[in-house]
Amino acid sequence: MTTKKCYICGDFESKLFRCKFDSFEWVFLCQSCLSKVKKSHKESYRYGGTWKIKK
């Protein structure tokens, strides 16, 4: 199985969320980091989809 790394905390996860904030390029975030980004970047946050390991 392949995992991906969270852009902020660096943890490898089987489910990540693609988003953009503060004019960054698209990045993948874990659930925990996504919650923090959504709260602190309300104006610039954009959701771009969910990435999951295929079973």
ZAKOL-667018 format. One record per atom (N, C-alpha, C): residue number from 1; residue in one letter; atom name; x, y, z. Coordinates in Angstrom, 3 decimals, padded with zeros to 6 digits. Layout:
BEGIN
NODE pos code site        u        v        w
NODE NUM    a   CA        X        Y        Z
...
END
This chain:
BEGIN
NODE pos code site        u        v        w
NODE   1    m    N  000.838 -001.189  000.000
NODE   1    m   CA  000.000  000.000  000.000
NODE   1    m    C  000.879  001.249  000.000
NODE   2    t    N  000.391  002.274 -000.635
NODE   2    t   CA  001.112  003.531 -000.708
NODE   2    t    C  000.465  004.551  000.219
NODE   3    t    N  001.283  005.273  000.941
NODE   3    t   CA  000.788  006.360  001.779
NODE   3    t    C  001.405  007.665  001.279
NODE   4    k    N  000.813  008.757  001.693
NODE   4    k   CA  001.352  010.063  001.348
NODE   4    k    C  001.647  010.829  002.621
NODE   5    k    N  002.490  011.818  002.486
NODE   5    k   CA  002.960  012.602  003.618
NODE   5    k    C  002.172  013.911  003.734
NODE   6    c    N  001.773  014.239  004.961
NODE   6    c   CA  001.088  015.506  005.226
NODE   6    c    C  002.090  016.646  005.060
NODE   7    y    N  001.697  017.681  004.371
NODE   7    y   CA  002.557  018.823  004.083
NODE   7    y    C  003.009  019.539  005.361
NODE   8    i    N  002.153  019.601  006.377
NODE   8    i   CA  002.471  020.360  007.596
NODE   8    i    C  003.184  019.519  008.652
NODE   9    c    N  002.582  018.419  009.080
NODE   9    c   CA  003.160  017.644  010.190
NODE   9    c    C  004.132  016.562  009.730
NODE  10    g    N  004.055  016.157  008.473
NODE  10    g   CA  004.983  015.158  007.949
NODE  10    g    C  004.592  013.719  008.208
NODE  11    d    N  003.436  013.489  008.836
NODE  11    d   CA  002.974  012.118  009.085
NODE  11    d    C  002.512  011.482  007.777
NODE  12    f    N  002.750  010.184  007.656
NODE  12    f   CA  002.277  009.443  006.497
NODE  12    f    C  000.886  008.908  006.812
NODE  13    e    N -000.069  009.176  005.924
NODE  13    e   CA -001.466  008.818  006.152
NODE  13    e    C -002.035  008.079  004.950
NODE  14    s    N -003.111  007.334  005.185
NODE  14    s   CA -003.789  006.631  004.103
NODE  14    s    C -004.939  007.463  003.523
NODE  15    k    N -005.243  008.599  004.168
NODE  15    k   CA -006.294  009.500  003.691
NODE  15    k    C -005.829  010.932  003.930
NODE  16    l    N -005.734  011.699  002.857
NODE  16    l   CA -005.308  013.089  002.948
NODE  16    l    C -006.254  013.974  002.150
NODE  17    f    N -006.243  015.254  002.460
NODE  17    f   CA -007.136  016.211  001.829
NODE  17    f    C -006.304  017.230  001.060
NODE  18    r    N -006.635  017.401 -000.207
NODE  18    r   CA -005.923  018.339 -001.063
NODE  18    r    C -006.515  019.721 -000.855
NODE  19    c    N -005.669  020.700 -000.578
NODE  19    c   CA -006.165  022.054 -000.382
NODE  19    c    C -005.103  023.082 -000.737
NODE  20    k    N -005.556  024.318 -000.752
NODE  20    k   CA -004.711  025.459 -001.076
NODE  20    k    C -005.032  026.539 -000.059
NODE  21    f    N -004.009  027.231  000.458
NODE  21    f   CA -004.242  028.340  001.380
NODE  21    f    C -003.066  029.311  001.322
NODE  22    d    N -003.347  030.564  001.577
NODE  22    d   CA -002.317  031.620  001.539
NODE  22    d    C -001.467  031.581  000.277
NODE  23    s    N -002.097  031.405 -000.862
NODE  23    s   CA -001.465  031.389 -002.183
NODE  23    s    C -000.422  030.288 -002.370
NODE  24    f    N -000.403  029.280 -001.508
NODE  24    f   CA  000.465  028.116 -001.723
NODE  24    f    C -000.047  027.326 -002.913
NODE  25    e    N  000.782  026.466 -003.410
NODE  25    e   CA  000.336  025.511 -004.418
NODE  25    e    C -000.550  024.489 -003.709
NODE  26    w    N -001.149  023.593 -004.476
NODE  26    w   CA -001.972  022.538 -003.870
NODE  26    w    C -001.088  021.650 -003.015
NODE  27    v    N -001.551  021.343 -001.795
NODE  27    v   CA -000.826  020.480 -000.860
NODE  27    v    C -001.784  019.448 -000.281
NODE  28    f    N -001.239  018.376  000.284
NODE  28    f   CA -002.039  017.355  000.947
NODE  28    f    C -001.877  017.495  002.454
NODE  29    l    N -003.017  017.497  003.171
NODE  29    l   CA -003.022  017.632  004.623
NODE  29    l    C -003.798  016.497  005.281
NODE  30    c    N -003.356  016.086  006.483
NODE  30    c   CA -004.101  015.094  007.257
NODE  30    c    C -005.310  015.778  007.891
NODE  31    q    N -006.192  015.023  008.482
NODE  31    q   CA -007.433  015.557  009.073
NODE  31    q    C -007.131  016.594  010.148
NODE  32    s    N -006.164  016.318  010.993
NODE  32    s   CA -005.826  017.225  012.082
NODE  32    s    C -005.314  018.570  011.568
NODE  33    c    N -004.375  018.532  010.652
NODE  33    c   CA -003.817  019.765  010.093
NODE  33    c    C -004.851  020.514  009.257
NODE  34    l    N -005.704  019.791  008.565
NODE  34    l   CA -006.758  020.412  007.768
NODE  34    l    C -007.681  021.243  008.658
NODE  35    s    N -008.053  020.712  009.805
NODE  35    s   CA -008.941  021.428  010.730
NODE  35    s    C -008.309  022.742  011.179
NODE  36    k    N -007.015  022.708  011.485
NODE  36    k   CA -006.310  023.914  011.921
NODE  36    k    C -006.232  024.947  010.797
NODE  37    v    N -005.931  024.494  009.590
NODE  37    v   CA -005.814  025.394  008.440
NODE  37    v    C -007.159  026.039  008.124
NODE  38    k    N -008.224  025.253  008.166
NODE  38    k   CA -009.558  025.789  007.867
NODE  38    k    C -009.941  026.902  008.843
NODE  39    k    N -009.566  026.757  010.109
NODE  39    k   CA -009.896  027.758  011.124
NODE  39    k    C -009.030  029.009  010.997
NODE  40    s    N -007.757  028.824  010.707
NODE  40    s   CA -006.841  029.964  010.697
NODE  40    s    C -006.708  030.661  009.339
NODE  41    h    N -007.222  030.058  008.276
NODE  41    h   CA -007.125  030.645  006.936
NODE  41    h    C -008.501  030.667  006.251
NODE  42    k    N -009.475  031.179  006.947
NODE  42    k   CA -010.857  031.161  006.443
NODE  42    k    C -011.010  031.849  005.092
NODE  43    e    N -010.298  032.926  004.873
NODE  43    e   CA -010.436  033.700  003.641
NODE  43    e    C -009.769  033.050  002.437
NODE  44    s    N -008.628  032.374  002.642
NODE  44    s   CA -007.853  031.865  001.513
NODE  44    s    C -007.945  030.352  001.311
NODE  45    y    N -008.577  029.630  002.233
NODE  45    y   CA -008.654  028.168  002.147
NODE  45    y    C -009.526  027.717  000.976
NODE  46    r    N -009.013  026.728  000.209
NODE  46    r   CA -009.791  026.110 -000.882
NODE  46    r    C -009.604  024.600 -000.824
NODE  47    y    N -010.703  023.866 -000.850
NODE  47    y   CA -010.691  022.396 -000.848
NODE  47    y    C -010.513  021.896 -002.262
NODE  48    g    N -009.694  020.841 -002.422
NODE  48    g   CA -009.434  020.323 -003.760
NODE  48    g    C -009.666  018.843 -003.925
NODE  49    g    N -010.247  018.182 -002.927
NODE  49    g   CA -010.531  016.763 -003.063
NODE  49    g    C -009.889  015.930 -001.981
NODE  50    t    N -010.268  014.671 -001.927
NODE  50    t   CA -009.753  013.740 -000.937
NODE  50    t    C -008.972  012.636 -001.625
NODE  51    w    N -007.812  012.309 -001.092
NODE  51    w   CA -006.983  011.224 -001.608
NODE  51    w    C -007.037  010.076 -000.604
NODE  52    k    N -007.355  008.877 -001.069
NODE  52    k   CA -007.418  007.693 -000.208
NODE  52    k    C -006.679  006.550 -000.868
NODE  53    i    N -006.157  005.649 -000.040
NODE  53    i   CA -005.549  004.421 -000.565
NODE  53    i    C -006.652  003.572 -001.152
NODE  54    k    N -006.424  003.043 -002.338
NODE  54    k   CA -007.401  002.135 -002.948
NODE  54    k    C -007.264  000.768 -002.308
NODE  55    k    N -008.367  000.197 -001.911
NODE  55    k   CA -008.346 -001.132 -001.265
NODE  55    k    C -008.611 -002.220 -002.274
END
